[in-house]
Amino acid sequence: MPKVILEFDSIEEQTEMLSAINGHKWKAAMWDLDQELRKTTKYGNSVVNPDEEASDIEYEIAEKYREMLRDIISQCGLTLND
């Protein structure tokens, strides 16, 4: 496996450094959000009332937000499937 070295030269670049270091955490968080939305779109689980089935409106909203999430990720040149 190739070795990658990222260099940050100053305290002013701390935000960029933390973004680079925490990239995997952001991906995991977006994966978790996608999976929560999937519970509604695939299995009909309600987010509002976990013991009940999702309403039609809740299903449509979850489907739309899942689509939006994947579009935003794709526009950034990323994917959840890697």
Phi, psi and omega in degrees: 000136180292153178262133179240132179240125175253133180242134175233125192269345186208168177299328180298336180266012182299320179299315178296321179297314180295323176298317180294317181291323185264011181306318180295329178290321177296318179297316179298320179294317179292325176297315180298317178298315179300319181291325176295317177294325179297325178302326178279313185288328182265317187254352178076020179285134178282138174277324183287315180234089187304337180273000183239167176281148179293142175287166178301319179296315180299319178299313181297319179294315179299318179297316180295315180293326177294318177297315180298316179302312181294324177295314180298314179299317180295318179297335177274003179078023182243171175211152177273348188269359179272000000 
